[in-house]
Amino acid sequence: MAETVPNNFVPALRYHWLTKVYDWVLKNVFPEKQIKEDLIQLAHLLPGQNILDFGVGTATLSIIAYKSQPAAHFHGIDVDKAILEIATKKVATEKAVIELRQYDGQALPYRNDMFDTIISSLVFHHLYTEGKTKSLAELFRVLKPGGRLIIADFGKARSTYTKIAFGLFRRFDGEYNTRINAQGLLPKCIQDAGFKSVVELNHYNTVVGTITLIEATKE
Ligand SMILES: C[S@@+](CC[C@H](N)C(=O)[O-])C[C@H]1O[C@@H](n2cnc3c(N)ncnc32)[C@H](O)[C@@H]1O
């Protein structure tokens, strides 16, 4: 893992001291398994492919991906050293092969056109609008032509309950970084970064808001 220090970022559960209970919270109050398994099923991972998990966190998504296709090459990147330490232990316990890296939240340390598929869950609502734009430009750069980007993150609420719940959740997780998500504009940001065929594939109403599964391609 490289030792780079990001300027600032929103940790997994908003506050650094909550990072150690992130997995417990996700497992117990959120339909984590269903959303992550659906995402990986949609990714149709193939042997030999290079896969990037952007904002890998505790590596739950990458481990599901690895188990579904152990003959692919998995890379996970995140800005948070503390969460990557949890990820490193989990990856070892699960005997998965995932190359974890820390970076500073700016340029991704990968060459152009390196990845066949990029997966990412619950990361974009952590990024300020400029961060979303910058990160999507970087993801576009490192994705191969013909490659796919699949994201699960908060989208526009699909029910009165999720609208109220996400409104409250945004006070906790940050109003500004979640605004584009609440307005349902993440697909437009993805399109503005150069991706084509941006499609919302599924929606999940959860206790904290509606999660949208988005697929996009690089032509
Ligand atoms: C809610 S957690 C999601 C973690 C994991 N993807 C999952 O689904 O459980 C958000 C993650 O995004 C990471 N993150 C925040 N800013 C980032 C950035 N600029 N680049 C990459 N990861 C970032 C955080 O450190 C955190 O691990």
The ligand as a Gaussian input file, in Angstrom:
#p B3LYP/6-31G(d) Opt

LIG

0 1
 C      -19.511000       4.233000       2.383000
 S      -17.893000       3.700000       2.040000
 C      -18.162000       2.431000       0.810000
 C      -17.113000       1.377000       0.878000
 C      -17.343000       0.177000      -0.023000
 N      -17.280000       0.529000      -1.420000
 C      -18.654000      -0.477000       0.289000
 O      -19.517000      -0.545000      -0.582000
 O      -18.820000      -0.928000       1.428000
 C      -17.211000       4.997000       1.043000
 C      -15.752000       4.771000       0.756000
 O      -15.309000       5.759000      -0.185000
 C      -13.992000       6.114000       0.177000
 N      -13.641000       7.375000      -0.494000
 C      -13.944000       8.648000      -0.119000
 N      -13.418000       9.517000      -0.988000
 C      -12.777000       8.787000      -1.942000
 C      -12.033000       9.103000      -3.123000
 N      -11.835000      10.362000      -3.517000
 N      -11.510000       8.100000      -3.857000
 C      -11.682000       6.810000      -3.470000
 N      -12.364000       6.450000      -2.369000
 C      -12.899000       7.411000      -1.619000
 C      -14.044000       6.174000       1.700000
 O      -12.758000       6.146000       2.271000
 C      -14.868000       4.922000       1.983000
 O      -14.051000       3.781000       2.120000

